[in-house]
Amino acid sequence: MTSIGDRRTVVASDARARIERFLADAGLQAQARAARVVPLTGDASDRQYFRILVRDGPSQVLAVHAGAIQFDALPFVNVARLLGAMPVPVPRILDHSDALGIIALEDLGDVTLQAHVGAASEAEHAAVYREAVGFITTIQRRGRELASPAYVPYGIAFDVEKLTWELQFFAKHFLEAYRGAALGAAAREALTREFATLAEQLASEPRVLCHRDYHSRNLMVHGGRLHIIDFQDARLGPDTYDLASLLRDSYVDFSETQVDDLIAFFLARRGASAASAPGAPASVAEAERRREADDRDFRRRFDLMAVQRNLKALGTFGFQTTARGNTVYIQYIPRTLNYVRANLARYERFGRLRDVLAEHLEELR
């Protein structure tokens, strides 16, 4: 029987052979022999990433797929073109090989937003997160203007089925597989009802272009500004989705004051209040009342989205731990559960969901 270690050795050997061929085919035969190939930590997909350090040229990052690819058909390539047209900063695609299953990308370095804010001052933290929030407003605004069936994200959306599937994924892989919860028939029925209500409400909200995984590990600090990565799963979804992903991030702590300030900044940038008010207000006082009502409604919708997003993240952490043997995500579970607990306690409508989950998750009691 072949062990996991043996399989990884075979995969790594195959990747190195393909990388050497890729560099040679690109006319870099000497570099192919002398290049330093440095494995990088990848995402939760079957892609592998390597930094290529050559003697007389800039480094680059190679995304090595499991097998051959069709470059023009890849969602990553399609969405990169869309984001580049806005424009928001994404890594440049330098080269590719369909047969070898490799895409060469601009090297953005190793500093994620998660790492950057760990050593940033309060002022630097505020500035870089305002930049990140500003990108969301650009993606939403330009996403409406550039909408076209030629771009993959406009054909897929966070509908009831997708949102419900993610919540059920949480129940299966976090509650049952990771925490060992034995859900009885009554608990399953209650969760099904609560998940359906949440998914239906979120699916009915205004749809905009969403990155879909917009958090501190998918934003890189390079050349003095942020760059967006891991955007291949972009789709239409609630206008709160990316903001909830960023501000209820499993990898970064936020104070409630920081969250409030950044939501206010988002709404100001988006001009949401003025745009959502039908007709001209009768007075300045009426305009202010409408703005406050709109902002309260947005915050409510933001919190609902955060509950779904955080439960989905817990499902991913459980799956990676139990099915993939990848324990790195365990350290982020407490923070994510804290987010869930706070939001479930904030709204009466979550009383039943909180009660059912708390039976199996002591952190929510």
C-alpha positions as CSV (number, residue, x, y, z in Angstrom):
1,M,0.0,0.0,0.0
2,T,1.3,3.5,-0.9
3,S,1.5,5.8,2.1
4,I,0.4,9.5,2.2
5,G,4.1,10.4,2.4
6,D,5.0,8.3,-0.6
7,R,2.2,9.9,-2.6
8,R,3.4,13.4,-1.6
9,T,6.9,12.5,-2.7
10,V,5.6,11.4,-6.1
11,V,3.5,14.5,-6.5
12,A,6.4,16.8,-5.6
13,S,8.8,15.0,-7.9
14,D,6.3,15.3,-10.8
15,A,5.8,19.0,-10.1
16,R,9.5,19.6,-10.1
17,A,9.9,17.8,-13.4
18,R,7.0,19.8,-14.9
19,I,8.5,23.1,-13.6
20,E,11.9,22.3,-15.2
21,R,10.2,21.6,-18.5
22,F,8.2,24.8,-18.2
23,L,11.2,26.9,-17.7
24,A,13.1,25.2,-20.5
25,D,10.2,25.6,-22.9
26,A,10.2,29.3,-22.0
27,G,13.8,29.6,-23.2
28,L,15.2,29.6,-19.7
29,Q,17.2,26.4,-20.0
30,A,20.1,27.7,-17.9
31,Q,17.7,29.0,-15.3
32,A,15.8,25.7,-15.2
33,R,19.0,24.0,-14.1
34,A,20.0,26.6,-11.6
35,A,16.6,27.8,-10.4
36,R,15.7,27.5,-6.7
37,V,12.3,26.0,-6.4
38,V,10.7,27.0,-3.1
39,P,7.4,25.3,-2.2
40,L,4.8,27.8,-0.9
41,T,1.8,27.2,1.4
42,G,-1.2,26.8,-0.9
43,D,-4.9,27.2,-0.4
44,A,-7.3,24.4,0.3
45,S,-7.4,23.2,-3.4
46,D,-5.4,20.6,-5.3
47,R,-3.1,23.3,-6.7
48,Q,0.5,23.6,-5.6
49,Y,2.5,26.8,-5.5
50,F,6.2,27.3,-6.0
51,R,8.4,30.4,-5.9
52,I,11.0,30.3,-8.7
53,L,14.2,32.1,-7.9
54,V,16.4,32.6,-10.9
55,R,19.9,34.1,-11.2
56,D,19.3,37.0,-13.5
57,G,15.6,37.9,-13.3
58,P,12.7,38.6,-11.0
59,S,11.2,35.8,-9.1
60,Q,7.8,34.4,-10.1
61,V,5.2,32.1,-8.6
62,L,4.1,29.0,-10.5
63,A,0.6,27.6,-9.8
64,V,0.9,23.9,-10.7
65,H,-2.4,22.2,-11.3
66,A,-3.0,18.5,-10.8
67,G,-2.9,17.9,-14.5
68,A,-3.2,19.6,-17.9
69,I,-5.4,22.7,-18.1
70,Q,-7.3,24.8,-20.7
71,F,-6.0,28.2,-19.9
72,D,-8.8,30.3,-21.5
73,A,-11.4,28.2,-19.8
74,L,-10.1,28.6,-16.3
75,P,-12.3,30.7,-13.9
76,F,-9.1,32.2,-12.4
77,V,-8.1,33.6,-15.8
78,N,-11.6,34.8,-16.6
79,V,-12.0,36.6,-13.3
80,A,-8.5,38.0,-13.5
81,R,-9.5,39.7,-16.7
82,L,-12.7,41.1,-15.1
83,L,-10.9,42.4,-12.0
84,G,-8.1,43.9,-14.2
85,A,-10.7,45.8,-16.2
86,M,-12.0,47.6,-13.1
87,P,-9.2,47.9,-12.2
88,V,-8.3,46.5,-8.9
89,P,-4.8,45.1,-8.2
90,V,-4.4,41.4,-8.9
91,P,-1.2,39.4,-9.7
92,R,-0.2,39.7,-13.4
93,I,-0.3,36.4,-15.4
94,L,3.1,36.1,-17.0
95,D,2.9,32.9,-18.9
96,H,1.2,29.5,-19.0
97,S,1.4,26.0,-20.3
98,D,-1.8,24.0,-20.9
99,A,0.0,20.7,-21.3
100,L,2.1,21.1,-18.2
101,G,-0.8,22.5,-16.2
102,I,1.2,25.5,-15.0
103,I,0.5,29.3,-14.8
104,A,3.3,31.7,-14.0
105,L,2.2,34.7,-11.9
106,E,3.8,37.9,-10.7
107,D,5.4,37.3,-7.3
108,L,3.6,39.4,-4.7
109,G,5.9,38.2,-1.9
110,D,5.0,36.6,1.4
111,V,3.3,39.4,3.4
112,T,-0.5,38.8,3.7
113,L,-2.8,41.3,5.3
114,Q,-3.0,39.0,8.2
115,A,0.8,39.1,8.8
116,H,0.9,42.9,8.1
117,V,-1.6,44.0,10.6
118,G,0.0,41.8,13.3
119,A,2.9,44.3,13.4
120,A,1.0,47.5,12.3
121,S,0.2,50.5,14.3
122,E,-3.4,51.4,15.0
123,A,-3.2,54.1,12.3
124,E,-1.7,51.7,9.8
125,H,-4.3,49.1,10.6
126,A,-7.1,51.6,9.9
127,A,-5.5,52.8,6.7
128,V,-4.9,49.4,5.2
129,Y,-8.4,48.1,6.1
130,R,-9.9,51.2,4.5
131,E,-8.0,50.3,1.4
132,A,-9.4,46.8,1.5
133,V,-13.0,48.0,2.1
134,G,-12.5,50.5,-0.8
135,F,-11.8,47.6,-3.1
136,I,-15.1,46.0,-2.2
137,T,-17.0,49.1,-3.2
138,T,-15.1,49.2,-6.5
139,I,-15.8,45.5,-7.2
140,Q,-19.5,46.1,-6.5
141,R,-19.8,49.3,-8.5
142,R,-17.6,48.3,-11.5
143,G,-19.1,44.8,-11.3
144,R,-22.5,46.2,-12.1
145,E,-21.0,48.3,-15.0
146,L,-19.0,45.4,-16.5
147,A,-21.7,42.8,-16.1
148,S,-21.6,40.4,-19.1
149,P,-22.2,36.7,-19.7
150,A,-18.7,36.6,-21.0
151,Y,-17.5,36.6,-17.4
152,V,-18.0,33.4,-15.3
153,P,-19.2,35.1,-12.1
154,Y,-22.4,36.5,-13.7
155,G,-23.7,33.0,-14.3
156,I,-23.4,31.7,-10.7
157,A,-24.7,33.1,-7.5
158,F,-25.2,32.5,-3.8
159,D,-28.7,31.2,-4.1
160,V,-30.8,29.3,-1.6
161,E,-29.3,26.0,-2.6
162,K,-25.7,27.1,-2.3
163,L,-26.2,28.9,1.0
164,T,-28.1,25.9,2.5
165,W,-25.4,23.5,1.3
166,E,-22.7,25.5,3.1
167,L,-24.7,25.4,6.3
168,Q,-25.3,21.7,6.0
169,F,-21.6,21.3,5.3
170,F,-21.0,23.0,8.7
171,A,-23.4,20.5,10.4
172,K,-21.8,17.5,8.8
173,H,-18.1,18.4,9.0
174,F,-17.9,20.5,12.1
175,L,-20.7,19.5,14.4
176,E,-20.7,15.8,13.6
177,A,-17.3,14.9,12.2
178,Y,-15.1,17.3,14.2
179,R,-17.0,17.8,17.5
180,G,-18.6,14.3,17.4
181,A,-22.2,15.7,17.9
182,A,-24.9,13.1,17.8
183,L,-27.8,15.0,16.2
184,G,-31.2,13.5,17.0
185,A,-34.2,13.8,14.6
186,A,-35.6,16.9,16.4
187,A,-32.3,18.7,16.3
188,R,-31.8,17.9,12.6
189,E,-35.3,19.2,11.8
190,A,-34.7,22.4,13.8
191,L,-31.4,23.0,12.1
192,T,-33.0,22.4,8.7
193,R,-35.7,24.9,9.4
194,E,-33.3,27.5,10.8
195,F,-30.8,27.0,7.9
196,A,-33.6,27.3,5.3
197,T,-34.9,30.6,6.8
198,L,-31.4,32.1,6.9
199,A,-30.6,31.0,3.4
200,E,-33.8,32.3,1.9
201,Q,-33.4,35.7,3.5
202,L,-29.8,36.0,2.3
203,A,-30.6,34.8,-1.2
204,S,-33.3,37.5,-1.5
205,E,-30.9,40.4,-0.7
206,P,-29.4,42.7,-3.4
207,R,-26.9,40.8,-5.5
208,V,-23.6,42.2,-6.4
209,L,-20.3,40.8,-7.6
210,C,-18.5,39.1,-4.7
211,H,-14.9,37.8,-4.4
212,R,-16.4,35.0,-2.3
213,D,-13.4,34.5,0.0
214,Y,-12.3,38.1,0.8
215,H,-10.2,37.9,4.0
216,S,-6.8,38.7,5.3
217,R,-5.1,35.7,3.8
218,N,-6.3,36.5,0.3
219,L,-5.0,40.1,0.4
220,M,-1.2,40.6,-0.1
221,V,0.8,43.7,0.8
222,H,3.2,44.3,-2.1
223,G,4.8,47.5,-3.4
224,G,3.1,49.6,-0.7
225,R,-0.4,48.5,-1.5
226,L,-2.8,45.6,-1.3
227,H,-3.3,43.0,-4.0
228,I,-6.2,40.6,-4.3
229,I,-5.6,36.8,-4.8
230,D,-7.6,33.6,-4.8
231,F,-10.5,35.1,-6.6
232,Q,-11.4,32.3,-9.0
233,D,-14.7,31.5,-7.1
234,A,-16.1,34.9,-7.6
235,R,-19.9,35.0,-8.1
236,L,-23.0,37.1,-7.5
237,G,-24.2,37.3,-3.9
238,P,-25.5,39.6,-1.1
239,D,-24.0,43.0,-0.9
240,T,-22.9,42.3,2.6
241,Y,-20.9,39.1,1.7
242,D,-17.4,40.3,1.1
243,L,-17.6,42.9,3.9
244,A,-18.7,40.2,6.4
245,S,-15.8,38.0,5.2
246,L,-13.3,40.8,5.8
247,L,-14.6,42.1,9.1
248,R,-15.6,38.8,10.7
249,D,-12.4,37.2,9.5
250,S,-11.4,34.0,11.3
251,Y,-7.7,35.0,11.2
252,V,-7.8,38.6,12.6
253,D,-9.2,40.2,15.8
254,F,-11.3,43.3,15.5
255,S,-12.8,45.5,18.1
256,E,-16.5,46.4,17.7
257,T,-15.4,50.1,17.3
258,Q,-13.2,49.1,14.3
259,V,-16.0,47.1,12.8
260,D,-18.5,50.0,13.2
261,D,-16.0,52.5,11.7
262,L,-15.3,50.3,8.7
263,I,-19.0,49.6,8.0
264,A,-19.6,53.3,8.2
265,F,-16.7,53.9,5.8
266,F,-18.1,51.3,3.4
267,L,-21.6,52.9,3.4
268,A,-20.1,56.3,2.9
269,R,-18.0,55.1,-0.1
270,R,-20.9,53.2,-1.6
271,G,-23.4,56.0,-1.1
272,A,-25.8,53.3,0.0
273,S,-28.1,55.5,2.0
274,A,-28.8,58.1,-0.7
275,A,-29.1,55.4,-3.4
276,S,-31.6,53.3,-1.4
277,A,-34.0,56.0,-0.4
278,P,-36.9,56.2,-2.9
279,G,-37.6,59.8,-3.9
280,A,-36.3,63.0,-2.5
281,P,-36.7,63.4,1.3
282,A,-39.0,66.2,2.5
283,S,-36.4,67.7,4.7
284,V,-32.9,67.4,6.0
285,A,-34.3,65.8,9.2
286,E,-36.2,63.2,7.1
287,A,-33.1,62.5,5.0
288,E,-31.2,61.8,8.2
289,R,-33.9,59.5,9.6
290,R,-33.8,57.5,6.3
291,R,-30.1,57.3,6.4
292,E,-30.1,56.0,9.9
293,A,-32.8,53.5,9.1
294,D,-30.9,52.3,6.1
295,D,-27.7,52.0,8.1
296,R,-29.4,50.0,10.8
297,D,-30.9,47.7,8.2
298,F,-27.5,47.2,6.6
299,R,-26.0,46.3,9.9
300,R,-28.7,43.7,10.6
301,R,-28.1,42.2,7.2
302,F,-24.3,42.3,7.7
303,D,-24.7,40.3,11.0
304,L,-27.0,37.7,9.3
305,M,-24.4,37.3,6.6
306,A,-21.7,36.9,9.1
307,V,-23.5,34.1,10.9
308,Q,-23.8,32.1,7.7
309,R,-20.2,32.9,6.6
310,N,-18.7,32.0,10.0
311,L,-20.6,28.7,10.2
312,K,-19.4,27.9,6.7
313,A,-15.8,28.6,7.7
314,L,-16.2,26.3,10.7
315,G,-17.4,23.6,8.3
316,T,-14.3,24.1,6.2
317,F,-12.0,24.0,9.3
318,G,-13.7,20.7,10.4
319,F,-13.4,19.2,6.9
320,Q,-9.7,20.1,6.6
321,T,-9.0,18.7,10.0
322,T,-11.0,15.4,9.8
323,A,-11.0,14.6,6.1
324,R,-7.7,16.1,5.0
325,G,-5.6,15.7,8.1
326,N,-4.7,19.4,7.9
327,T,-4.8,20.6,11.5
328,V,-3.5,24.2,10.9
329,Y,-7.1,25.6,11.0
330,I,-7.8,24.4,14.6
331,Q,-6.2,27.5,16.0
332,Y,-8.8,29.7,14.3
333,I,-11.9,27.9,15.6
334,P,-12.2,29.8,18.9
335,R,-12.3,33.2,17.3
336,T,-14.8,32.1,14.7
337,L,-17.1,30.6,17.4
338,N,-16.8,33.9,19.3
339,Y,-18.2,35.7,16.3
340,V,-21.0,33.2,16.0
341,R,-21.9,33.5,19.7
342,A,-22.0,37.3,19.6
343,N,-24.3,37.5,16.6
344,L,-26.6,34.7,17.8
345,A,-27.0,36.6,21.1
346,R,-27.7,39.9,19.3
347,Y,-31.0,38.9,17.6
348,E,-34.0,37.2,19.1
349,R,-34.7,35.5,15.8
350,F,-31.6,33.3,16.4
351,G,-32.9,32.0,19.7
352,R,-33.9,28.6,18.4
353,L,-30.7,28.2,16.4
354,R,-28.6,29.2,19.3
355,D,-30.3,26.7,21.6
356,V,-29.9,23.8,19.2
357,L,-26.2,24.6,18.5
358,A,-25.4,25.3,22.2
359,E,-26.5,21.7,23.1
360,H,-23.4,20.5,21.2
361,L,-21.1,23.6,21.3
362,E,-20.3,24.7,24.9
363,E,-18.7,27.9,23.5
364,L,-22.2,29.1,22.5
365,R,-23.8,28.7,25.9
